[in-house]
Amino acid sequence: MGGTVIMLTVSVTSIIINLFYNLGELYPALCVMFILYIFGMLDDTIGLSWNFKMGLQILAILLLYFGGSYGVNSMFGLFGLGTLSWWFSLICTLFTGLLMLNAVNFTDGIDGLASGLGLLGAIVMGYWSIRHGFIIQALVSCIMIGTLFSFYVFNVFSKRYKMYMGDSGSLTLGLFIYMSVCPDSYYFLDNTFIVDKYFVSFLLALFSAMIFDTLRVVIVRILKGKSPFQPDRTHLHHIYVDVGMSHLLATNKIILNNIAVLLAWYGTAVMEWNSSLQYIVVFLAGVLFIWGPYFFLTYCKEKNRRLYALILKRCLRRSRALNGFYNFINHLIDDTRAPSMSHSIK
């Protein structure tokens, strides 16, 4: 029912904000988000085929592209590319949209990971939008910050009030990320807003954990002759859990990996490197921090059992060290209190 929490919060908050600031530009996106939520709920309850869900996602992307103006219309100077032709823009939009919508679903494998990465993206994207005067995107990011923070707390730390994202939640969150990656580019092309010339490399760094892990998993499955939508335990979060990390530790580790890639981008931006060089650095940082741990731990498991055992022991020790913090937050949320001394004696 996580999608219900996200959808209700976004809808109610948007209605309240609309009393003070016109959100008319956001209506098409909210309608598409509601459609995805409904079919996500159907998928969670009765199950839908992957090809039907793929068609639904393509329809949602096309509705936003033609009706809401969300799409990849410019590369902002990356590798010398500026404004794209409509057909190339549509191809790039479909690829980016399908990648982000499915990346959230693929990432939602352990407690707090999808919402935690989404929360990181909403915070940074909110700051970027405020800085550049993109008010609509800033408001959407602020709404998602409140929604994802509450969801993250109950998803990770609660036992009594546990909630899961499900397909309804992953699709609605994926649409928000798609709107962040493919904002209303016509505003930028008309120079209504000032845009960083490093926008593309910035977005790749901001959502690097989702993008790189999803691309690796899909490519490996295709090379093995499997369906890219066939579930397995080859995601980075599965590797972390198998090596002895708790969900909390694995989630925070992947978020830190994502932040490392983002810091690599920030370093190149401070040094004012050109956009193409920044993109290359971000790509290499993603390979190092997102793909690197997977290949390293897989190699240790298959070729160096002694080192793998040492890593397993260390991860188990770190996970136990977080138990005290986990139990403290869990007691605050679930209002569970330790039994009294007299009750313990009895």
Backbone torsions as a table, in degrees:
resi	resn	phi	psi	omega
1	MET	NA	11.6	-179.4
2	GLY	-61.1	-33.5	178.3
3	GLY	-63.2	-33.0	177.9
4	THR	-63.4	-42.4	178.5
5	VAL	-61.2	-47.4	-178.3
6	ILE	-65.6	-46.1	-176.4
7	MET	-65.7	-44.4	179.9
8	LEU	-64.5	-43.2	-178.7
9	THR	-64.2	-46.2	179.6
10	VAL	-62.3	-43.4	-176.7
11	SER	-67.0	-51.4	-176.8
12	VAL	-64.0	-44.1	-179.6
13	THR	-65.5	-38.1	178.7
14	SER	-64.1	-39.2	178.5
15	ILE	-62.7	-42.2	-180.0
16	ILE	-66.5	-46.0	-179.9
17	ILE	-63.2	-34.4	-178.0
18	ASN	-64.2	-19.0	175.9
19	LEU	-68.5	-23.6	-176.3
20	PHE	-114.5	-24.0	-178.7
21	TYR	-143.4	129.9	-175.5
22	ASN	-68.5	117.3	178.9
23	LEU	-106.7	28.4	-177.2
24	GLY	-56.2	-33.1	179.7
25	GLU	-66.4	-19.8	-175.7
26	LEU	-90.2	-11.7	-174.9
27	TYR	-58.3	-45.9	179.2
28	PRO	-58.6	-40.7	-179.9
29	ALA	-66.0	-39.1	178.7
30	LEU	-65.8	-37.3	177.7
31	CYS	-65.1	-44.6	178.7
32	VAL	-64.8	-39.4	178.3
33	MET	-61.7	-39.4	179.2
34	PHE	-66.4	-39.0	177.8
35	ILE	-62.3	-46.1	178.6
36	LEU	-62.8	-37.4	178.8
37	TYR	-62.5	-44.7	-178.9
38	ILE	-61.1	-48.4	-179.6
39	PHE	-70.7	-28.3	173.7
40	GLY	-65.0	-38.8	176.4
41	MET	-65.2	-39.9	176.9
42	LEU	-62.7	-40.1	179.3
43	ASP	-65.9	-36.7	179.2
44	ASP	-69.8	-28.3	-175.0
45	THR	-96.1	-49.3	-175.9
46	ILE	-112.2	-16.0	179.8
47	GLY	85.0	132.3	178.0
48	LEU	-124.6	149.7	-180.0
49	SER	-68.6	154.0	-176.7
50	TRP	-66.9	-33.4	-179.9
51	ASN	-70.8	-32.3	175.5
52	PHE	-66.8	-43.5	179.6
53	LYS	-65.1	-37.1	177.5
54	MET	-63.5	-43.5	177.2
55	GLY	-62.8	-38.7	178.0
56	LEU	-64.2	-41.1	179.1
57	GLN	-65.5	-41.3	177.9
58	ILE	-62.4	-41.1	177.8
59	LEU	-61.7	-43.6	179.5
60	ALA	-62.1	-42.0	179.5
61	ILE	-64.7	-42.0	179.7
62	LEU	-66.2	-38.2	177.9
63	LEU	-62.7	-41.2	179.2
64	LEU	-73.5	-31.4	-178.6
65	TYR	-69.4	-46.5	-177.2
66	PHE	-89.8	-31.4	-177.0
67	GLY	-99.1	-29.0	-177.5
68	GLY	-113.2	-1.1	176.6
69	SER	64.4	21.5	174.5
70	TYR	-91.5	118.5	-178.8
71	GLY	-176.6	171.2	177.8
72	VAL	-90.8	93.1	-177.9
73	ASN	-102.3	-13.1	-179.1
74	SER	-151.9	149.9	175.8
75	MET	-102.5	5.1	173.7
76	PHE	53.8	37.9	174.8
77	GLY	88.5	1.4	179.9
78	LEU	-66.3	124.4	-177.8
79	PHE	53.4	32.8	176.8
80	GLY	80.0	6.4	-178.3
81	LEU	-93.0	134.5	177.1
82	GLY	-115.1	-121.8	177.8
83	THR	-67.3	133.5	-176.3
84	LEU	-95.0	151.5	172.1
85	SER	-66.0	158.5	-171.6
86	TRP	-63.3	-37.9	-177.4
87	TRP	-72.7	-38.8	177.2
88	PHE	-70.4	-35.8	175.9
89	SER	-62.0	-41.2	-179.9
90	LEU	-66.5	-41.4	178.3
91	ILE	-62.4	-46.7	179.7
92	CYS	-64.2	-37.3	179.3
93	THR	-65.3	-45.9	179.4
94	LEU	-62.5	-43.9	179.2
95	PHE	-62.2	-47.6	-178.7
96	THR	-65.1	-43.0	-179.4
97	GLY	-63.3	-47.5	179.0
98	LEU	-64.1	-37.0	178.4
99	LEU	-62.6	-47.5	-175.5
100	MET	-73.0	-39.3	179.4
101	LEU	-63.5	-40.1	-179.2
102	ASN	-83.0	-24.7	178.9
103	ALA	-63.1	-39.4	178.1
104	VAL	-65.2	-43.2	179.4
105	ASN	-63.3	-41.4	179.1
106	PHE	-67.9	-33.6	-177.5
107	THR	-76.1	-24.9	-176.0
108	ASP	-76.7	71.2	-178.7
109	GLY	-118.3	-19.8	176.8
110	ILE	-135.2	163.3	-175.9
111	ASP	-60.6	126.7	170.1
112	GLY	85.1	-7.5	-173.0
113	LEU	-72.4	-53.5	-178.7
114	ALA	-63.4	-45.3	180.0
115	SER	-68.4	-35.5	178.9
116	GLY	-66.6	-44.8	177.2
117	LEU	-67.8	-37.4	176.0
118	GLY	-64.7	-38.0	177.9
119	LEU	-64.9	-42.8	176.3
120	LEU	-59.7	-45.8	179.3
121	GLY	-63.1	-39.5	-178.9
122	ALA	-67.2	-39.5	180.0
123	ILE	-65.0	-49.8	-178.3
124	VAL	-67.7	-41.8	-179.7
125	MET	-66.8	-34.7	176.4
126	GLY	-62.8	-43.3	177.5
127	TYR	-63.2	-45.3	179.4
128	TRP	-60.1	-42.6	-177.3
129	SER	-67.4	-41.2	178.0
130	ILE	-64.3	-41.1	-179.3
131	ARG	-62.0	-35.4	-176.4
132	HIS	-100.1	4.4	176.2
133	GLY	75.9	20.5	178.6
134	PHE	-88.6	83.5	-167.6
135	ILE	-64.9	-43.2	-177.6
136	ILE	-60.2	-49.4	-179.9
137	GLN	-64.9	-35.4	178.2
138	ALA	-63.5	-42.0	179.0
139	LEU	-66.3	-42.4	177.9
140	VAL	-61.7	-42.1	179.5
141	SER	-63.4	-41.1	179.2
142	CYS	-65.2	-38.9	176.6
143	ILE	-62.2	-44.1	-178.7
144	MET	-68.7	-31.4	177.1
145	ILE	-60.8	-48.7	179.3
146	GLY	-64.4	-41.6	-179.4
147	THR	-64.7	-50.2	-174.6
148	LEU	-71.9	-31.2	178.4
149	PHE	-64.3	-47.0	179.4
150	SER	-65.0	-41.4	178.5
151	PHE	-62.9	-43.8	-179.5
152	TYR	-57.8	-44.4	-177.7
153	VAL	-61.9	-47.6	-177.3
154	PHE	-75.2	-31.4	179.2
155	ASN	-70.3	-37.7	-174.8
156	VAL	-89.8	-46.1	-165.9
157	PHE	-103.4	-15.5	-176.3
158	SER	-93.2	144.1	171.7
159	LYS	-110.2	-38.9	-178.9
160	ARG	-74.8	-37.5	-176.7
161	TYR	-114.8	37.5	-177.4
162	LYS	-60.5	135.8	174.1
163	MET	-132.5	148.9	-179.4
164	TYR	-120.5	152.3	-174.6
165	MET	-73.9	-48.2	-177.9
166	GLY	67.2	179.2	178.9
167	ASP	-67.9	-32.2	178.6
168	SER	-63.4	-38.7	178.7
169	GLY	-76.0	-41.1	-177.7
170	SER	-66.9	-35.0	178.9
171	LEU	-69.7	-42.5	179.2
172	THR	-68.2	-40.5	176.2
173	LEU	-66.2	-40.4	177.8
174	GLY	-61.2	-36.6	178.5
175	LEU	-67.0	-38.9	176.0
176	PHE	-60.3	-43.6	179.8
177	ILE	-66.0	-38.3	175.9
178	TYR	-60.5	-41.7	178.2
179	MET	-65.1	-29.6	177.5
180	SER	-75.0	-39.8	-178.3
181	VAL	-76.0	-34.6	-178.2
182	CYS	-120.7	66.2	-179.3
183	PRO	-68.2	177.0	-177.0
184	ASP	-65.6	87.7	-170.5
185	SER	-66.1	-20.8	-178.7
186	TYR	-63.3	-30.1	176.0
187	TYR	-64.0	-40.2	-178.8
188	PHE	-70.5	-40.4	-177.7
189	LEU	-68.2	-28.4	177.4
190	ASP	-86.7	4.4	178.4
191	ASN	61.5	25.8	175.1
192	THR	-68.8	-34.9	178.3
193	PHE	-119.3	153.0	175.6
194	ILE	-85.4	128.2	-175.5
195	VAL	-119.5	136.2	173.4
196	ASP	-61.1	138.0	175.9
197	LYS	-73.6	-6.3	178.8
198	TYR	-102.8	24.6	-170.8
199	PHE	-60.9	-42.7	-175.4
200	VAL	-67.5	-45.9	179.2
201	SER	-66.6	-32.6	176.8
202	PHE	-63.3	-45.0	-179.9
203	LEU	-67.0	-38.6	178.0
204	LEU	-62.3	-39.8	178.6
205	ALA	-70.8	-39.5	-175.8
206	LEU	-63.7	-39.3	-178.3
207	PHE	-112.9	32.4	-173.8
208	SER	-63.7	-39.0	-177.3
209	ALA	-61.6	-46.4	178.8
210	MET	-66.0	-46.5	-173.3
211	ILE	-67.1	-50.8	-174.8
212	PHE	-69.0	-39.7	-179.9
213	ASP	-67.4	-41.0	179.0
214	THR	-65.2	-43.9	179.5
215	LEU	-62.0	-42.7	-179.7
216	ARG	-63.5	-47.0	-177.7
217	VAL	-62.5	-44.9	-178.7
218	VAL	-64.7	-44.7	-179.3
219	ILE	-62.7	-44.8	-179.6
220	VAL	-63.3	-42.1	-179.9
221	ARG	-64.3	-41.5	179.4
222	ILE	-65.7	-42.2	179.2
223	LEU	-63.4	-28.7	178.1
224	LYS	-86.7	2.2	178.9
225	GLY	78.8	19.5	-179.6
226	LYS	-103.6	162.4	174.2
227	SER	-69.6	136.2	178.1
228	PRO	-63.6	-14.4	-179.9
229	PHE	-100.8	3.9	177.5
230	GLN	-77.9	119.9	-175.7
231	PRO	-68.3	147.1	174.5
232	ASP	-154.6	-171.1	-178.8
233	ARG	-116.3	51.4	179.0
234	THR	-110.2	3.2	175.5
235	HIS	-70.4	156.7	-179.7
236	LEU	-61.1	-37.7	-179.5
237	HIS	-67.5	-31.1	174.7
238	HIS	-67.0	-40.5	178.9
239	ILE	-63.1	-41.5	178.7
240	TYR	-64.8	-42.6	179.4
241	VAL	-66.1	-40.3	-179.9
242	ASP	-65.6	-24.5	-179.1
243	VAL	-87.8	4.0	173.6
244	GLY	109.3	3.2	179.6
245	MET	-80.3	141.3	170.9
246	SER	-72.3	167.2	177.9
247	HIS	-59.1	-40.1	-179.4
248	LEU	-64.1	-45.2	-179.5
249	LEU	-67.8	-43.4	-180.0
250	ALA	-63.8	-41.6	177.9
251	THR	-61.2	-49.1	-179.1
252	ASN	-65.4	-34.5	178.8
253	LYS	-64.0	-44.7	-179.6
254	ILE	-68.4	-38.4	176.4
255	ILE	-62.4	-40.4	176.9
256	LEU	-65.1	-37.9	175.1
257	ASN	-59.9	-41.4	178.4
258	ASN	-64.6	-41.8	178.9
259	ILE	-63.8	-35.4	178.0
260	ALA	-61.6	-42.0	177.1
261	VAL	-65.4	-40.5	179.2
262	LEU	-63.5	-38.4	177.5
263	LEU	-67.4	-34.7	176.4
264	ALA	-62.5	-42.2	176.1
265	TRP	-63.2	-43.0	-177.7
266	TYR	-62.1	-37.2	178.1
267	GLY	-62.5	-42.2	178.9
268	THR	-69.9	-32.2	178.3
269	ALA	-68.7	-40.6	178.4
270	VAL	-62.4	-39.0	178.9
271	MET	-80.3	-0.4	175.1
272	GLU	58.0	43.2	173.0
273	TRP	-71.6	156.4	-179.9
274	ASN	-69.6	161.8	-171.6
275	SER	-61.7	-37.2	-178.8
276	SER	-66.2	-43.2	179.5
277	LEU	-67.2	-37.8	175.5
278	GLN	-60.3	-43.4	-179.4
279	TYR	-61.4	-41.7	179.0
280	ILE	-63.6	-42.8	179.4
281	VAL	-63.7	-43.2	179.1
282	VAL	-63.4	-41.2	178.6
283	PHE	-61.5	-45.5	179.2
284	LEU	-65.3	-37.8	177.3
285	ALA	-64.8	-38.2	177.0
286	GLY	-64.6	-41.4	176.5
287	VAL	-61.6	-41.1	-177.6
288	LEU	-70.2	-48.2	-171.4
289	PHE	-91.4	-22.3	-178.7
290	ILE	-105.2	-46.8	177.5
291	TRP	-81.4	-35.0	-175.7
292	GLY	-54.3	-52.3	-179.8
293	PRO	-58.6	-37.1	179.6
294	TYR	-63.1	-51.8	-177.8
295	PHE	-67.0	-35.2	179.1
296	PHE	-66.2	-48.6	-178.5
297	LEU	-68.7	-36.0	176.5
298	THR	-64.2	-42.0	177.6
299	TYR	-62.6	-45.2	179.6
300	CYS	-62.1	-39.0	-178.9
301	LYS	-66.3	-34.9	-176.4
302	GLU	-93.8	-31.1	-171.5
303	LYS	-116.5	-24.3	-175.5
304	ASN	-134.8	80.0	-175.0
305	ARG	-65.9	-30.9	-179.6
306	ARG	-66.3	-47.1	177.9
307	LEU	-64.7	-37.0	178.7
308	TYR	-63.6	-38.9	177.9
309	ALA	-65.2	-37.7	177.7
310	LEU	-66.1	-41.5	177.8
311	ILE	-64.1	-41.9	178.7
312	LEU	-60.4	-43.8	-179.7
313	LYS	-64.0	-43.0	-179.4
314	ARG	-66.7	-40.9	180.0
315	CYS	-66.0	-39.2	177.0
316	LEU	-63.2	-39.1	179.6
317	ARG	-66.2	-41.8	178.7
318	ARG	-67.8	-35.9	178.3
319	SER	-65.5	-40.4	177.6
320	ARG	-65.4	-33.5	-179.6
321	ALA	-65.1	-26.2	178.9
322	LEU	-85.8	-6.8	-176.9
323	ASN	-62.2	-39.2	-179.9
324	GLY	-61.7	-45.4	177.8
325	PHE	-64.0	-42.2	179.2
326	TYR	-61.4	-47.7	-178.7
327	ASN	-63.6	-36.4	179.6
328	PHE	-63.2	-48.2	179.5
329	ILE	-66.8	-37.8	178.9
330	ASN	-61.7	-40.0	177.9
331	HIS	-65.2	-36.5	178.4
332	LEU	-66.9	-40.3	-176.2
333	ILE	-77.4	-49.5	-175.8
334	ASP	-84.8	-6.9	-179.8
335	ASP	57.0	41.7	176.6
336	THR	-94.4	129.0	-177.1
337	ARG	-116.4	147.2	177.1
338	ALA	-65.6	144.3	179.7
339	PRO	-62.6	150.4	-180.0
340	SER	-67.4	164.5	-177.6
341	MET	-63.8	-40.8	-179.1
342	SER	-65.0	-39.0	178.8
343	HIS	-65.9	-38.1	179.8
344	SER	-64.2	-41.1	-179.7
345	ILE	-65.5	-40.7	179.4
346	LYS	-63.2	NA	NA
